[in-house]
Amino acid sequence: MGISRIMMSHKFQLMAVLTFGVAMLFIENQIQKLEDSRARLERTVTIHDIADLRHTEDGGRELPLLADKDDMVIIYNRVPKTGSTSFTNIAYDLCAKNHFHVLHINTTKNNPVMSLQDQMRFVRNISSWREMKPGFYHGHVAYLDFSKYGAKVKPMYINVVRDPIERLVSYYYFLRFGDNYRPGLRRRKQGDKKTFDECVSSGGSDCAPEKLWLQIPFFCGHHSECWNAGSRWALEQAKYNLVNEYLLVGVTEELEDFIMILEAVLPRFFKGATELFKTGKKSHLRKTTEKKPLTKETTAKLQQSNIWKMENEFYEFALEQFQFVRAHAVREKDGELYVLGQNFFYEKIYPKVN
């Protein structure tokens, strides 16, 4: 009889342990469900919070933080001979399909520096010309800080840079032989058969180191010091603007990656741009003709200049920044690049909404 009681006691203990274990599993399961429900609720609340973020509590007045996607303006203050025509042709091909406007900024004699009154007119036009929004403006114009003129919402700047010697050589031959974009157009230096190597060896003005000074002032802007060749202040200001005022700056040598990132970031404008660049007829349309490779002696002579050293420093700075952005925006798989999806979400949002 005693043995029977002991066996019954062990059975009750075993059943109690099993019951307790099942209960704990059930409770843990319910807690996990509650956590999942809480996470889903917080994500839902976040969506509504973000939708209301641009409105104040007392009247729904929109805050001038970011332009709406249909009120957006992009300025591409393109540097000559950096692949800008190939890129803008893509914008022209996409504008009707993606429902935005493309406008070319044509300055007198292609002067990249505007008068003070034209700077004011330009800012007012872009800020108030609602019929042209969303808009993509492009032209050979130096950077302009819109906040200086009282603009509440600044446009998004983008640009492309190129190895400074390659850019200058391309421009040199372009002025003499043109390109395959408009082959019949007579260029300013047409008829001059002197090679770039011969120009450097004879000390010609068209290939002088001062001609390298262009990408820095385009990013530096409308300050007088920006256009003083060899200015360290201009270099530092150009770097500051590139990092703080430009959404994205690509490099000519990696133009496809630049376009891919833009499509991921601004699909309102650039949806379909990557495929168009790969397969479109206009992607690589503009190529300078009769361009001859440089000798090592010519390259070495240019690289002795302090102006080249500064322009090259700026180019290397831009390249490093672009590669940093690309490394955090795309991944390579099976030899192909693809853009990353969203890797963040909001949680623990307080106060709670009833």
FENBEL-V897888 format. One record per backbone hydrogen bond with DSSP energy under -0.5 kcal/mol. CO is the residue of the C=O (numbers start at 1). NH is the residue of the N-H. Records with the same first field share a line. If there is no record, write none. Layout:
CO->NH + NH
//
This chain:
1->5
2->6
3->7
4->8
5->9
6->10
7->11
8->12
9->13
10->14
11->15
12->16
13->17
14->18
15->19
16->20
17->21
18->22
19->23
20->24
21->25
22->26
23->27
24->28
25->29
26->30
27->31
28->32
29->33
30->34
31->35
32->36
33->37
34->38
35->39
36->40
37->41
38->42
39->43
40->44
41->45
42->46
43->47
44->48
45->49
46->50
47->51
48->52
49->53
50->53
52->55
54->63
56->59 + 60
61->56
63->65
68->71
72->134 + 135
73->156
74->76 + 137
75->77 + 158
76->78 + 139
79->82
83->87
84->88
85->89
86->90
87->90 + 91
88->92
89->93
90->94
91->95
92->96
94->98
95->99 + 100
101->136
103->138
104->106
105->107
107->110
108->111
110->112
112->114 + 142
115->119
116->120
117->121
118->122
119->123
120->124
121->125
122->126
123->127
124->128
125->129
128->130
129->132
130->133
134->101
135->74 + 137
136->103
137->76
138->105
139->141
144->146
145->148
146->149 + 151
147->150
155->157
156->75
157->247 + 248
158->77
159->250
161->252
163->167
164->168
165->169
166->170
167->171
168->172
169->173
170->174
171->175
172->176
173->177 + 178
174->178
175->189
176->191
178->289
182->185
187->190
189->192
191->193
195->199
196->200
197->201
198->202
199->204
200->203
204->207
205->208
208->211
209->212
210->213
212->214 + 215
214->218
215->219
216->220
217->221
218->143
223->226
224->227
225->228
227->229
228->231
231->235
232->236
233->237
234->238
235->239
236->240
237->241
238->242
239->243
240->244
241->245 + 246
242->246
245->157
248->159
250->161
251->254
252->255
254->258
255->259
256->260
257->261
258->262
259->263
260->264
261->265
262->266
266->269 + 270
267->271
270->273
272->276
273->277
274->278
275->279
276->280
280->283
282->285
285->287
287->180
290->292
295->299
296->300
297->301
298->302
299->303
300->304
301->304
302->305
305->309
306->310
307->311
308->312
309->313
310->314
311->315
312->316
313->317
314->318
315->319
316->320
317->321
318->322
319->323
320->324
321->325
322->326
323->327
324->328
325->328
326->329 + 330
329->340
331->338
333->336
336->333
338->331
348->350
//
